[in-house]
Amino acid sequence: MAQPSPIIRLDDVSFSYGASATPALDHVSLCIAPGEFVGVIGPSGAGKSTLAAALSGAIPHHYRGQLFGAVTVDGSDTCEVTLTDISRVVGSINQDIDAQMVASVVEDELLFGLENFGVPHDQIPDRLASALETVGIADLREREIATLSGGQKQKVAIAAMLALRPRVLVLDEPTAALDPVSSSTVFETLRALNRDAGITVVVIEQKVALLCEHCDRIVVMDRGRVAFDGTPRSVFSHGRNLRALGVDSPRVARISNSLAEHGVIEPGAPCLSVAEARDLVADLVRGQAAGEKNAAAGTPAKPRPALPADPVVSFRDVSFAYPGSRATVEHLSFDARPGEIVGVVGQNGAGKTTLTKLLNGLLKPASGEVLVAGLDTRDTPTSRLAAHVSTLFQNPDRQLCKDTVLDEVAFGLELTGVGAGEARERARSVAERFGLPLDAAPFSLSRGQRQMVALASVVVMEPEVVLLDEPTSGLDYRECMTVMETVREMAEKGCAVVMVCHDMEVVSDFAERVIVMADGRILGQGPADQVFADAGLMARADVEAPQVVRLAAELARDVSPAFAGASQVSDIVDTVEGMLK
């Protein structure tokens, strides 16, 4: 049976922005068949967004540069047809959602595309309602976009594109600002569109576990080239090579790959789901004479460092409501102490970002009190609070303003009165630790690198409190580890870290304590391993616990209590090896 012609084809494509001698795409050949669901991963600067721009026709029609080779969409060379013609076949969603919004109200955002594409008026109401319902934001139909969270805006952009019913969807990190449950919902929606409507989907994404669950194929980019291309199982069997590139693997794949490296199992296809990993471990352990001691021994609890008794951040029964909006937070109470990393988790709209703005003084509580380094935020100028609290916002572009990376990182120090020479020396040291090009213009860098610049400008201030709002969003695995190890070092030096984060694996790896929010309230808080192991709390907050925690719970229930409390890949691997001795 003859294979269908590719809906998109790249033949030996190279592209360099402007007059740059360094190609962003370097001799890329790729075919996307109708009906495929393709995931694209790779480190920051690997060419993923440039690939998306080529697939969607933004190259050559929007981005100028040197293009070689040919890109064909539905049989037409993208250089020979208009961007409007291409966009009738390929719908695209970029990383910068705010730049993609054209209306002030959600309904109008969807209407804009439908009317511009000449959709018959009698079809518009059904298309609009269906798209909003599919993405789960029917209740936001009349909301002003400016009042939405980053995750909610992402859903609006996806709904606006779905309403146009393109044959291909190209999405550049569509879940970067979404909580785990919303991320899963988006991918389930994309998979349903792919399966039921035959829409071809190409999605650039850092959440590798989601890709494994939904994609037929994974393409790995590195330095403008295709490094790997195959099924998820074949690609993630190269875990060591992927990590060397700066690409993570699902934790369950890490477990099976580690067991193979240790000689416990034969090398081969890795596990891609918790169920597969559970079955693998169960088959290994059952029938072994584990002995009563091994069967009863759980994973040792993580040592909890002794922390100062006095908190540097205190929320006492804090409530706040935005004028003219139903968005509120109510009765928030928690402390953060020097040397502590506190993770704040919950769905989009749970009130996490509002909590951060109350902490750094951008918002003042309607009732209750917020104390930072002994200062009451209600009567302390934000400029004075900034000497104690440094903030990394969700969107790094909102806090970049200088011409070079070095100037950007030194800027905050200079504002606080540090001499130019000392400021630049300290900035140089921090920027080099992050591997940043000192003389580059921040906005010439990739989204992940801009995030690193913004974080470097926070780290260099050496504050008493660091407030991180999605610090790993848009970062590759290597950058994520660099950022979080730096955050850990700051905590070890006595800085209190409050981190809002949707990546439960990162929170599990680095936070000593976790605060769980939903509907503007704190549902629970406590040591990270205990909070994530509380299935009832996770369900109430619609938060999905990390893969290793879920796997450990199933193994402890079905195989052996020795797995109870495991939260790291090494915990599972070490326990299996110990039981097989």
N, C-alpha and C positions, 0 to 999 in steps of 0.2 A: 504493500500500500504506500503510495507516494506521500511524503511528508508535506504538510502545508507550507506555503511560502512564509518567510518571517514577516511579522507585522512591523518590526523595526530591525534594521541591519546596519552594523558598523563595519566597514571594510578598511582596515589599516588606517584608522583615524588617529591623527595627531593634532593637538591644538595648544597654542601658547597665547596667553593673554597679552594684548598690546604688542610691545616690541620685546617682550621677555624672551630670553634665550632658553629658558627652562620650560619644557613642555608639561602642561598640566595633564594632558593625555598623550601617551607615547606608543604609537603603533598598536592601537586597540582594535581588535576584530571580535565582534560579538553579534549573535543572532538571538532575537527574542521572538519565540513562536506565539501565534495567537492562542490565548487561553492559559499561558504560563503565569506562574506566580513566582517571581524572582526576587531574592533578597540580595542586597549589595552591602558589603561590609569592608572595613579597612581603616587604617590609622588616619588621623587628621592630616590633611594635605596630600592624601593618596590619589585624589582626582575624582572622588565619588560625586561631589556636587557638580563638577565639570561634566562628568558622564551624564548626570541627570539633565543638565542644560543641553547637551548634545541630543539626548533622546527626545526632549520636548521641543526642539527647534529654537530654544533661546540662543543657542549657538547654531548658525551665525547671525541670527536676526536681531538679537539683543546685545550679546557680548561680542565685542570686536577683538580680532586677533588673527593669528596665522593658523588657518585650517587646512589640513591635508587629508586625503582619503575621502570617503563618501559615507554619508548617513542617509539612509532611505527609510521613510515612514509610509507604510501602506503602498510601497512601490514607487514613491515619489522622492526624488533627491531634495533634501531640505534646503539646498541652495537655490533650487529652481521654483519653489512654491512659497507662498506668503506664510507668515507666522499664523495668521488667522486660519488658513487652510489646514495647517498642521494641528492647531488647537481644536479643530473639529474631530480629530482622531485621538489626540493625546491631551489629556488633562494633567496639569502639574501643580504640585503644592511645594513651595519653597521653604527653606529653614526659617526665614524672617517673615512670620505671619503678619506682623503689623504693616509691613511694606506691601502686603498683598491685599489688605483690606481697603475697600473703596467707599463704603457706606458707613453711616453712623449707627444704624439699627440692624439687628440680625436679619430680619425679614428682607430688608432692602438690599443687603449684601447678596442674598440668593437671587433676588429679582433682577439685580444688575446683569448678571451673566445670562439668565434666561431671556431677558428682553433683548440684550445685545446679540444673542445668537438667533433671534427671530423665532423662538419657540411659540407656537400658536397659543393665543391667550387662554383658550379653553383647557389647555393642558397644564398651564402654569400652576394653578392651585394644588393639583394633585402631586405634581413633581416637587413643589416646595415642601408640602406637608410630609411627603414620603421621605425626602432627604433628611429633614429635621428629625423625624421619628427614627430613621435608620441609625443615625449617629447618637440618638438619645438626648437631644436638646430641644424637644418640642416646647418645653416650658420656657425656653430662652427666646422664643420667636420675637417678642416685642422689646427685648432688652437692648439698651445702648451698648455697643461693642466696647466702649471705653470703660464700662463697669465690669467687664468679664475678666476672669483670671486667664493666665497664659494658656492653660489647658482647655478652657472653654473656647477661647479664640481659635485654637487648633481644630476643634470639632466644627466650628462654624465654617472654616476654610474647607474642610473635607466635605461638609454638607453642600456647600456652594458648588464644589466640583462635581459631586455625585448627581446633583440636580441636572447637570448638562448631559449626563449619560454618555461619556466618551467611551471609545473602544479600548483605550489604554489609559491607565493611571500611573503617573510617575510621581512618587512622593519622597521628599528629602527629609528624613527623620521626622515623620508625622507624629510620633509619640514622645518626642524629647521633653515636652512640658507636661506630660500626662502621668497620672498615678497608675499603678500596676493594673487595677481593675479596668480603668478607662482605656489603657493601652491594649489590654486583651480584647475589649469591646471593639476598638477600632480595627484590630487585626481580624477578629471574627466577622466584622462587617465587610472588610476587604475580601476575605475568603469566600463569604457568601456571594458577593458580587462576582467574584472570579468563577465560582462553581455554578451559580444559578443563571447569571446573565452573560457569562463568557467573557467578562472584561479581563484583559491582560493587566497584570499588576507588576510594577517594578518599584521596590521600596528600599530606600537607603535607611539603615537602622543600626543602632548600637546594641539593642536588646536581643542578644543572640538566642536566648531561650524562646522568645516569641517567633523568631525566624524559623527555628527548628520545628516548631509546632505547626506552622502554616505554609511555609515555602516548599515548592517543588525543587528549587535550585538555589544555590548560593554562589555568588561571584565575589571573590576577594580581590580588592584593588590594593596596589602598593606602588608608590612613586609613579603614578600615571599608567601603570600596566596591570594586566590581569594576572594575578599570582596563582589563584586557584579558581576552578569553575566546575561545579558538580553538585550532586545531591548533598543535603545537609550532613548525612552520615559519612559520606566520603570526605567532605571538606573538614569536618571537625575531628576526623581521625588524625589530622596533622596538628594536634594541639600545641606541641612544642614549637613547631614552625610558625604557627599563627601568633603565639605569644611573642616570639622574636620580632614579628612585624608590628606588634602593638595591638593585637586583636585578641579579645577574650573568647573563651569557649563556655558553653553552659556548665554549671557546676557539676551536674550529673555526668557530663562527658568528661570533665576533669577527673572525676572519681574513677570511671572505668579506664581512662587512659593511664591514670596513676597506678591502678592495680596491674595493668599490663606492663608498665615500666618496671614495677617491682617483681615481676615474674609470677604474680598470683594467678593471672589469667593469660591466655594467648593474645598477642596483639591482634587487633581487628577493628570492626566497626564499633564506635562508642555508643553508650546509652544517650538518648536524647530526651528522655522524660523521667519523672520521678518514678512512675510505674515500672519502667524498664530497669532502672537502677535498683529498685526494691527487689524485683524478681532475680536480678543477677546476684545481689548479695545474699538473698534468701537461699538460692541454689548452692552458693558456696558454703554457707554456714551450716545449713541443715545436714544432719548426719555426721557432723564433726563432733568429736568428744570435747566440747568446749569447757566442760567442768563447771562446778557450781560457782567457783570464784569468778571465772570469766563471765558467766551468765548474769551474775548479779552486779558486776562492776559497770558503772556508768562512766561517761566521759567526765574527767575532772572539770569542775567549774573553773571558769576563767578567774585568775586572781584579780581582785578588785583593789586598785590602788587606794591607799588612805588619802582622803581629801580633806582640805581645811573645813572646819565646822561652819565658818561664816560664808554664806553665798555671796557672789558678786552680782548676781541677777536674782531678783525676787518679784514674782507676780503674786499679788494678793487679791483674790476675788475680783479680777479685772473683767469689765464688760465694755463693749464699744459697738456702735451702730453707725454705718455710713448714712448721711442725710439722703432721704428719698429712696432708700434701698432696703430690701429685706436682708441684705448681707450683714450679719452681726457675729460677734463672739461674746460669750457669756461665761462669767464665773471662772475665769482662768486662774489657776493657782499652781505654781511650780517654782523651783529654785535651780540655779546652775552655779556650780562652785569652781574656783580656780583649778585647772588641771583636768576638767571633766569635758568629755564630748557627749553632748545630748542630741539625739536625733529626734526630729519632729516629723511624724508621718501621718498620712490620711489622704482621702480623696481630694481631687480638685474641688475648690469651693468649701473645704472644711474649715478654713479660717487660718491656715498656716502662715500665709503671707501677711495677713492682718496682724498676727502675733509678732512677726518680725518688725513691722512698722511701729508697733507699740513699744517694742524693746529698744529701738534706736531713737525713739522720740519723734518720728515723723507723724505719728498719731498720738493723741493724748487720751487716756482712758476716760470714759463717761462716769465710771464708778470703779472703786478699788484703787490700788496703787501699784506702780511699777517702779522698782528701785534698781538702779544700775550704779555699781561702785559707791553705794550709799546715797546717790542723788535721786530725788523724786523727779520723774520725767515730766510731771505736770507743770512744775515751775522752774525747770532747768532748760535753758536755751539748747536747741539741737546742736548748735556749734560747740557748746561745752561738752555735751554728751559724746560728740564725735571724737573727742580726745581719749575717751575710754572704750568706745565701741566702733569697730570697723566693719563695714557691711559689703558683702558681695551680692549684688542683685541678680535676679533671674536672667535678665538680658544684659550681657556685659557691655553692649554698645551704648547703653545709657550712662556709663561712667568712664568712657574713653573720650579724651578731648585734645591730646597732644600729638605732635608730629612724628615723634619716634617712641619706640618702646621704652628706651632709657628715660626720656623726659616724662613719659606717662607714669612709670613706676616711682620716679623721684618726686612727682608733683605734690602728692599728699604730705610728704615730709617737709617740703619747702613751705607749704601753707601753714604748717604748725610751727614755723620759725627755725627749722634746722637749716644750717648753712648750705649753700648750693654745692660746695665741694663734698661735704659729708653726705648730703642727700644723694648725690649721684654715685658715690662710692658704695653706700648701702644698697642703692637701687641696682647697681651693676652686679653685686654679689647675689641678690635674690633673683634677678632676671636670668643670670647664668645658671643658677641652680635649677630653674625651670626650663633651661634649654632654649631661651627666647633670643631672637636676633635683635641686638641692641639698637641698631640704626634703622630697622624696618619701620614703616608706618603701620600703626596698629590695624587700621582698616584694610591694609593690603594682605593681612593674614587670614587664615581659615577661621571659621566660627570657633573651633576648639582652641586654637591658639589665642584668639581674642579673649576667650574665657580665662586662659592662663595669665594673660597680661593683667586683666582686671584683678585676678586673685593675687598676683605678685604685688600689685599696688596696695592690697589689703595687708598681706603678710609683712611687708617692709615697715609698716607702722608699729609693729610689735605692741598691739593693744592689749588691754585687760580682757576684753570680750571680742570674739570674732563671730559675726552673724553671717551664715552662709545660706543663701536661698538657691537651692539646686546647684551646688558647686560643681557637679560632674556632668551636667547637661551638655551634650555635644562633644564630650571628650572621648578619645579612644582609650583603650585599656591602659596603655603605658602612661598617658597623660593623667588618667584618673588615679593611678597608683602614685604618681609623682605628687599630685595635688593632695591626696589624702595622707600620704606619709608626711608631707610638710605640715598639714593640719595636726597630725598626731604629735609631731615634734613641738609645735606651738603649745599644745596642751601639756606636754611633758615639761615645758618651761614655765607652766603656771597660768596659761591663758585658758579662759572658759570658752568653749566652742558650742554654739547652738546652731544646728544644721538641719534645715528643711530639705528633705531629699525623697525622691520617688524611687530611687534604686535601693530596694530592700537588701540586696547583697552587700552594697557599700555600707549601709546602716548597720547590718549585722556584723560586718568585719571590723568596723571602726568605732561605733558608738558604745559607750558603757551603759548608757541609759536611754530609754526611748519613751517619748510622749506620743500617744495615739489620739488624734483628733477626728471629729465628725460633727457636721452641722454646727460649727462654731463653739463646740465644747470639747473638753478633754475627757475622753472615755476611760483612759487608764494610763498609767506610767509606772516604770520600774526598770530593773536590769534588762538589757536587750534580750538575752536568751530566754528569760522568763516571759517577757511580753510577747515575743514571737511564738513561743510555745503555747500561748493561751488561744486556742482555736476559737473559743466563743468571742473573745475580744476582737480577734482578726475579722471574724464574720460580721460583727456589729459595725465595724469601721469600714467594711468592704476593702480590706487590705490583704494582699496575698503574702504569706510568710515566705522567706527565702527557700530555694529548692532544698538545701541541705537540712534545714529545720523540718520541712515537711517530710523529707525522706527519713530523717532520724525518728520522727514520731511514728511513722508507719513501721519501720524496722523494730522499734521498741515494743510496739503493740503485737506485731505478727511474728517476729523472729527471736529477739532477745532484748531484755532490759539493758544490756550493755550499751545499746545505742542511744539510750535516753540522754537528752541534753546536748547531743552533738550539734555544733553549729558551723563547723568548718569542714572543708574537703578532707583535710588531714585527720580530723577526728574520725570520720567514717573509715578511711583507709587504714589508719592505725588500729582501729577496733577490729576490723576484718582480719588484718594480719595477726593480731594478737589471738584471735579466736581460732585461727587455723594452725597455730604452732603446735 
